[in-house]
Amino acid sequence: MAVKMMNVFAFLLLLLPCFSVTVAGLPAIFGSSAAQVYGRDTPSPDEVAPLAGSDNKTNIDYCGKADTPTFLTEGDTETGPGFYVTNNDISGEHFFLIENSRDTHPWKYLHVPIGARKFVQVCSTWQGRLMRGTPKVNTDGRVHNLGTWIESSVVNGVMSGDVSFLQGCDGGAKVASNDGRGLTRGCTVDMLSGAPSDALQTKDTGTPALKRITGDGFSQSAKNWDLSKCDASQVFIEESNLKPIIDSTNGRFEVTFYKGKA
């Protein structure tokens, strides 16, 4: 229990100092514009995703280089920390890895056909989110935050994270530990069908999503709908509730996306 609490606390500290845009999917005390990173004394074991180096402005050791264009992967070598992404949506989807404080510049994105499961690797100091998107829109150099976020960070080889609807919801999702402990969080129902019109907003991709339920643009209607469909202990809907956070001691999450709209 002490180890688990230490890792969750470290995950919160990673996101603590700078709640604004990038990690606003976590409670209001979290954020990303100057996130403090811990556990830097261990060399990176990564082969596919070595560290790109520290950013002095944010004190984040990024996985991707700022001057490297966003790139597509059809699946990475199963080495080091990362995500096994399963697409249980009704169409093939692209899923973008966006590092903290880099909302306009996703690191890379993964294409997953219907029913498929693919691995995408991150580096040993990963901090960011995984979310649905399209190459045309999400690589245009602008911020596209509306949608379901899979938030996570890696500290000392342990991945911690959650499913968040705070920045909107474009479909259900679930996270599970990959270390054999069977920890899961998420909401797998159809979130968009039947939602009230005043709870919906059109994404930059042209598809509907539930509105934000935090900060500017807060929608009580969207929050009420979220709570009517999902358990707040499973998904970040209530900002003060930390129960949705789980960890995986091998640095890997199983992430499943359900019916939604990129």
C-alpha positions as a Markdown table, in Angstrom:
| # | Residue | x | y | z |
|---|---|---|---|---|
| 1 | Met | 0.0 | 0.0 | 0.0 |
| 2 | Ala | 2.9 | 2.4 | 0.8 |
| 3 | Val | 4.4 | 1.9 | -2.6 |
| 4 | Lys | 1.1 | 2.4 | -4.4 |
| 5 | Met | 0.4 | 5.6 | -2.5 |
| 6 | Met | 3.9 | 6.9 | -3.2 |
| 7 | Asn | 3.5 | 6.3 | -6.9 |
| 8 | Val | 0.0 | 8.0 | -7.0 |
| 9 | Phe | 1.4 | 10.9 | -5.0 |
| 10 | Ala | 4.3 | 11.2 | -7.5 |
| 11 | Phe | 1.8 | 11.2 | -10.3 |
| 12 | Leu | 0.0 | 14.1 | -8.7 |
| 13 | Leu | 3.2 | 16.0 | -8.1 |
| 14 | Leu | 4.1 | 15.7 | -11.8 |
| 15 | Leu | 0.9 | 17.5 | -12.7 |
| 16 | Leu | 0.6 | 19.8 | -9.7 |
| 17 | Pro | 2.2 | 23.2 | -10.4 |
| 18 | Cys | 0.4 | 24.4 | -13.5 |
| 19 | Phe | -3.2 | 23.7 | -14.2 |
| 20 | Ser | -4.1 | 25.5 | -17.3 |
| 21 | Val | -4.7 | 23.8 | -20.7 |
| 22 | Thr | -2.6 | 20.7 | -21.2 |
| 23 | Val | -3.6 | 18.6 | -18.2 |
| 24 | Ala | -6.7 | 20.3 | -17.2 |
| 25 | Gly | -8.4 | 17.0 | -17.4 |
| 26 | Leu | -7.1 | 16.4 | -13.9 |
| 27 | Pro | -8.5 | 18.3 | -10.8 |
| 28 | Ala | -7.9 | 22.0 | -10.6 |
| 29 | Ile | -4.7 | 21.6 | -8.7 |
| 30 | Phe | -3.1 | 19.9 | -11.6 |
| 31 | Gly | -1.7 | 21.1 | -14.9 |
| 32 | Ser | 1.3 | 21.0 | -17.2 |
| 33 | Ser | 2.9 | 24.3 | -18.2 |
| 34 | Ala | 5.7 | 23.8 | -15.7 |
| 35 | Ala | 5.3 | 20.3 | -14.4 |
| 36 | Gln | 8.0 | 19.1 | -12.0 |
| 37 | Val | 9.5 | 15.8 | -12.9 |
| 38 | Tyr | 10.8 | 13.3 | -10.4 |
| 39 | Gly | 13.0 | 10.2 | -10.7 |
| 40 | Arg | 15.5 | 11.4 | -13.2 |
| 41 | Asp | 18.5 | 9.6 | -11.7 |
| 42 | Thr | 17.8 | 6.3 | -13.6 |
| 43 | Pro | 19.1 | 6.1 | -17.2 |
| 44 | Ser | 16.4 | 5.5 | -19.8 |
| 45 | Pro | 16.1 | 1.9 | -20.9 |
| 46 | Asp | 14.1 | 2.8 | -24.0 |
| 47 | Glu | 15.2 | 1.6 | -27.4 |
| 48 | Val | 12.4 | 2.9 | -29.6 |
| 49 | Ala | 11.6 | 6.0 | -27.6 |
| 50 | Pro | 14.9 | 7.4 | -26.0 |
| 51 | Leu | 14.7 | 10.7 | -24.2 |
| 52 | Ala | 14.8 | 13.8 | -26.4 |
| 53 | Gly | 16.3 | 16.0 | -23.7 |
| 54 | Ser | 15.1 | 18.4 | -21.0 |
| 55 | Asp | 13.2 | 21.6 | -21.7 |
| 56 | Asn | 14.6 | 24.3 | -19.4 |
| 57 | Lys | 11.3 | 26.3 | -19.5 |
| 58 | Thr | 9.1 | 23.5 | -18.4 |
| 59 | Asn | 11.6 | 21.2 | -16.6 |
| 60 | Ile | 10.2 | 18.3 | -18.5 |
| 61 | Asp | 12.3 | 15.5 | -20.1 |
| 62 | Tyr | 10.3 | 15.1 | -23.3 |
| 63 | Cys | 10.0 | 11.9 | -25.3 |
| 64 | Gly | 9.9 | 13.8 | -28.6 |
| 65 | Lys | 11.9 | 16.6 | -29.9 |
| 66 | Ala | 10.2 | 20.0 | -30.4 |
| 67 | Asp | 11.5 | 20.3 | -34.0 |
| 68 | Thr | 10.5 | 16.8 | -35.1 |
| 69 | Pro | 7.3 | 16.6 | -37.0 |
| 70 | Thr | 4.4 | 14.6 | -35.6 |
| 71 | Phe | 4.6 | 11.1 | -37.1 |
| 72 | Leu | 2.4 | 8.0 | -37.6 |
| 73 | Thr | 3.2 | 4.7 | -36.1 |
| 74 | Glu | 1.4 | 1.5 | -37.0 |
| 75 | Gly | 2.7 | -0.1 | -33.7 |
| 76 | Asp | 6.0 | 0.0 | -31.8 |
| 77 | Thr | 8.4 | -2.6 | -30.6 |
| 78 | Glu | 7.1 | -3.9 | -27.2 |
| 79 | Thr | 10.0 | -2.5 | -25.2 |
| 80 | Gly | 9.8 | -0.2 | -22.2 |
| 81 | Pro | 6.7 | 1.7 | -21.0 |
| 82 | Gly | 3.7 | 2.3 | -23.2 |
| 83 | Phe | 0.1 | 1.5 | -24.0 |
| 84 | Tyr | -1.6 | -1.5 | -25.5 |
| 85 | Val | -4.4 | 0.3 | -27.3 |
| 86 | Thr | -7.6 | -1.6 | -28.3 |
| 87 | Asn | -10.1 | -0.1 | -30.6 |
| 88 | Asn | -13.7 | -1.2 | -29.7 |
| 89 | Asp | -15.2 | 1.7 | -31.6 |
| 90 | Ile | -17.3 | 1.3 | -34.7 |
| 91 | Ser | -14.6 | 2.5 | -37.1 |
| 92 | Gly | -10.8 | 2.6 | -37.4 |
| 93 | Glu | -9.3 | 5.4 | -35.4 |
| 94 | His | -6.2 | 7.5 | -34.9 |
| 95 | Phe | -5.0 | 8.0 | -31.3 |
| 96 | Phe | -2.6 | 10.9 | -30.5 |
| 97 | Leu | 0.1 | 11.0 | -27.9 |
| 98 | Ile | 0.4 | 14.6 | -26.7 |
| 99 | Glu | 3.1 | 15.5 | -24.1 |
| 100 | Asn | 2.4 | 18.1 | -21.4 |
| 101 | Ser | 2.8 | 21.7 | -22.5 |
| 102 | Arg | 2.8 | 20.7 | -26.2 |
| 103 | Asp | -0.9 | 21.0 | -27.0 |
| 104 | Thr | -0.1 | 22.2 | -30.5 |
| 105 | His | 2.5 | 19.6 | -31.3 |
| 106 | Pro | 1.5 | 16.0 | -30.7 |
| 107 | Trp | 4.5 | 13.7 | -30.4 |
| 108 | Lys | 3.1 | 10.8 | -32.6 |
| 109 | Tyr | -0.1 | 9.0 | -33.4 |
| 110 | Leu | -1.2 | 5.4 | -33.7 |
| 111 | His | -3.7 | 4.0 | -36.2 |
| 112 | Val | -5.8 | 1.1 | -34.8 |
| 113 | Pro | -8.4 | -0.7 | -37.0 |
| 114 | Ile | -11.7 | -1.9 | -35.6 |
| 115 | Gly | -11.2 | -4.6 | -33.0 |
| 116 | Ala | -7.4 | -4.5 | -33.2 |
| 117 | Arg | -4.9 | -4.1 | -30.4 |
| 118 | Lys | -1.5 | -2.3 | -30.9 |
| 119 | Phe | 1.4 | -1.3 | -28.7 |
| 120 | Val | 2.7 | 2.3 | -28.7 |
| 121 | Gln | 5.8 | 3.0 | -26.6 |
| 122 | Val | 6.6 | 6.0 | -24.5 |
| 123 | Cys | 9.9 | 7.0 | -22.8 |
| 124 | Ser | 10.8 | 6.6 | -19.2 |
| 125 | Thr | 9.8 | 10.2 | -18.3 |
| 126 | Trp | 6.5 | 10.3 | -20.2 |
| 127 | Gln | 3.9 | 12.9 | -19.1 |
| 128 | Gly | 0.9 | 13.5 | -21.2 |
| 129 | Arg | -2.3 | 12.2 | -22.7 |
| 130 | Leu | -3.7 | 9.8 | -25.3 |
| 131 | Met | -6.8 | 10.9 | -27.2 |
| 132 | Arg | -8.8 | 10.4 | -30.4 |
| 133 | Gly | -8.0 | 12.6 | -33.4 |
| 134 | Thr | -7.5 | 12.9 | -37.1 |
| 135 | Pro | -4.2 | 13.6 | -38.9 |
| 136 | Lys | -5.6 | 16.5 | -40.9 |
| 137 | Val | -6.8 | 18.4 | -37.8 |
| 138 | Asn | -4.5 | 17.3 | -35.0 |
| 139 | Thr | -1.3 | 18.1 | -36.9 |
| 140 | Asp | -2.3 | 21.6 | -38.0 |
| 141 | Gly | -0.3 | 23.4 | -35.2 |
| 142 | Arg | -3.3 | 24.4 | -33.2 |
| 143 | Val | -4.8 | 23.3 | -29.9 |
| 144 | His | -7.5 | 20.6 | -30.0 |
| 145 | Asn | -8.3 | 19.6 | -26.5 |
| 146 | Leu | -12.0 | 18.7 | -26.6 |
| 147 | Gly | -12.5 | 15.0 | -26.0 |
| 148 | Thr | -11.8 | 12.1 | -23.8 |
| 149 | Trp | -8.3 | 12.1 | -22.2 |
| 150 | Ile | -6.3 | 9.1 | -21.1 |
| 151 | Glu | -3.9 | 11.0 | -18.8 |
| 152 | Ser | -0.7 | 9.3 | -17.6 |
| 153 | Ser | 2.9 | 9.7 | -16.4 |
| 154 | Val | 5.8 | 7.4 | -15.8 |
| 155 | Val | 7.8 | 7.7 | -12.7 |
| 156 | Asn | 10.6 | 5.2 | -11.7 |
| 157 | Gly | 9.2 | 2.7 | -14.2 |
| 158 | Val | 5.6 | 2.9 | -12.8 |
| 159 | Met | 2.8 | 4.3 | -15.0 |
| 160 | Ser | 0.0 | 6.1 | -13.3 |
| 161 | Gly | -3.1 | 7.6 | -14.9 |
| 162 | Asp | -6.8 | 7.8 | -15.5 |
| 163 | Val | -9.7 | 8.4 | -17.9 |
| 164 | Ser | -10.9 | 12.0 | -17.8 |
| 165 | Phe | -14.0 | 13.7 | -19.1 |
| 166 | Leu | -13.1 | 17.1 | -17.6 |
| 167 | Gln | -11.9 | 18.5 | -21.0 |
| 168 | Gly | -15.0 | 17.0 | -22.7 |
| 169 | Cys | -15.9 | 13.5 | -23.9 |
| 170 | Asp | -15.9 | 12.1 | -27.4 |
| 171 | Gly | -16.6 | 8.5 | -26.3 |
| 172 | Gly | -16.1 | 5.9 | -23.6 |
| 173 | Ala | -12.7 | 4.5 | -22.6 |
| 174 | Lys | -11.1 | 2.2 | -20.0 |
| 175 | Val | -7.6 | 1.9 | -18.6 |
| 176 | Ala | -6.3 | -1.2 | -16.9 |
| 177 | Ser | -3.0 | -2.2 | -15.3 |
| 178 | Asn | -0.8 | -4.5 | -17.4 |
| 179 | Asp | 1.1 | -5.9 | -14.4 |
| 180 | Gly | -1.3 | -8.7 | -13.5 |
| 181 | Arg | -3.1 | -6.9 | -10.6 |
| 182 | Gly | -6.3 | -6.4 | -12.6 |
| 183 | Leu | -6.8 | -2.7 | -11.7 |
| 184 | Thr | -9.3 | -1.0 | -14.0 |
| 185 | Arg | -11.0 | 2.3 | -14.3 |
| 186 | Gly | -13.3 | 3.9 | -17.0 |
| 187 | Cys | -16.7 | 4.1 | -18.5 |
| 188 | Thr | -17.5 | 1.9 | -21.5 |
| 189 | Val | -21.1 | 3.0 | -22.5 |
| 190 | Asp | -22.2 | 5.0 | -25.5 |
| 191 | Met | -21.7 | 8.5 | -24.2 |
| 192 | Leu | -23.0 | 10.6 | -27.1 |
| 193 | Ser | -26.2 | 8.9 | -28.2 |
| 194 | Gly | -29.2 | 10.7 | -26.5 |
| 195 | Ala | -27.1 | 13.4 | -24.9 |
| 196 | Pro | -29.0 | 16.7 | -24.6 |
| 197 | Ser | -28.2 | 19.3 | -27.3 |
| 198 | Asp | -27.0 | 21.9 | -24.8 |
| 199 | Ala | -24.4 | 19.4 | -23.5 |
| 200 | Leu | -22.8 | 18.9 | -26.9 |
| 201 | Gln | -20.2 | 20.9 | -28.9 |
| 202 | Thr | -18.8 | 20.4 | -32.3 |
| 203 | Lys | -15.1 | 19.4 | -32.3 |
| 204 | Asp | -12.6 | 20.9 | -34.7 |
| 205 | Thr | -12.9 | 17.6 | -36.7 |
| 206 | Gly | -16.6 | 18.4 | -37.3 |
| 207 | Thr | -17.9 | 15.6 | -35.0 |
| 208 | Pro | -19.9 | 16.1 | -31.7 |
| 209 | Ala | -18.5 | 15.7 | -28.2 |
| 210 | Leu | -19.7 | 16.5 | -24.7 |
| 211 | Lys | -18.6 | 19.9 | -23.5 |
| 212 | Arg | -16.0 | 20.6 | -20.9 |
| 213 | Ile | -16.9 | 20.4 | -17.3 |
| 214 | Thr | -14.1 | 22.4 | -15.9 |
| 215 | Gly | -12.8 | 26.0 | -16.3 |
| 216 | Asp | -13.8 | 28.2 | -19.2 |
| 217 | Gly | -16.7 | 26.7 | -21.1 |
| 218 | Phe | -17.9 | 24.7 | -18.1 |
| 219 | Ser | -21.2 | 22.9 | -18.9 |
| 220 | Gln | -23.5 | 21.8 | -16.1 |
| 221 | Ser | -25.7 | 20.0 | -18.6 |
| 222 | Ala | -22.7 | 17.9 | -19.8 |
| 223 | Lys | -21.6 | 17.2 | -16.3 |
| 224 | Asn | -25.1 | 16.0 | -15.4 |
| 225 | Trp | -25.1 | 13.7 | -18.4 |
| 226 | Asp | -21.7 | 12.4 | -17.5 |
| 227 | Leu | -22.8 | 11.6 | -14.0 |
| 228 | Ser | -26.0 | 9.9 | -15.3 |
| 229 | Lys | -23.9 | 7.5 | -17.5 |
| 230 | Cys | -20.7 | 6.9 | -15.5 |
| 231 | Asp | -19.5 | 6.4 | -11.9 |
| 232 | Ala | -17.4 | 9.4 | -10.7 |
| 233 | Ser | -15.1 | 6.9 | -8.9 |
| 234 | Gln | -14.2 | 5.4 | -12.3 |
| 235 | Val | -13.7 | 8.5 | -14.5 |
| 236 | Phe | -12.6 | 12.1 | -13.7 |
| 237 | Ile | -15.9 | 14.0 | -13.5 |
| 238 | Glu | -15.6 | 15.5 | -10.0 |
| 239 | Glu | -12.4 | 17.4 | -9.8 |
| 240 | Ser | -11.8 | 16.7 | -6.1 |
| 241 | Asn | -12.2 | 12.9 | -6.5 |
| 242 | Leu | -8.9 | 11.1 | -7.0 |
| 243 | Lys | -10.3 | 7.5 | -7.1 |
| 244 | Pro | -10.1 | 7.3 | -10.9 |
| 245 | Ile | -6.3 | 7.2 | -10.7 |
| 246 | Ile | -4.6 | 3.8 | -10.9 |
| 247 | Asp | -1.1 | 2.6 | -11.6 |
| 248 | Ser | 0.7 | -0.2 | -13.4 |
| 249 | Thr | 4.1 | -1.3 | -11.9 |
| 250 | Asn | 5.5 | -2.5 | -15.2 |
| 251 | Gly | 5.0 | 0.9 | -16.8 |
| 252 | Arg | 2.2 | -0.3 | -19.2 |
| 253 | Phe | -1.5 | 0.4 | -19.5 |
| 254 | Glu | -4.1 | -1.5 | -21.4 |
| 255 | Val | -6.3 | 1.2 | -22.9 |
| 256 | Thr | -9.6 | 0.5 | -24.7 |
| 257 | Phe | -11.6 | 3.0 | -26.6 |
| 258 | Tyr | -15.4 | 2.4 | -27.1 |
| 259 | Lys | -18.0 | 4.0 | -29.4 |
| 260 | Gly | -17.2 | 7.6 | -30.0 |
| 261 | Lys | -16.2 | 10.3 | -32.5 |
| 262 | Ala | -12.7 | 11.3 | -33.5 |
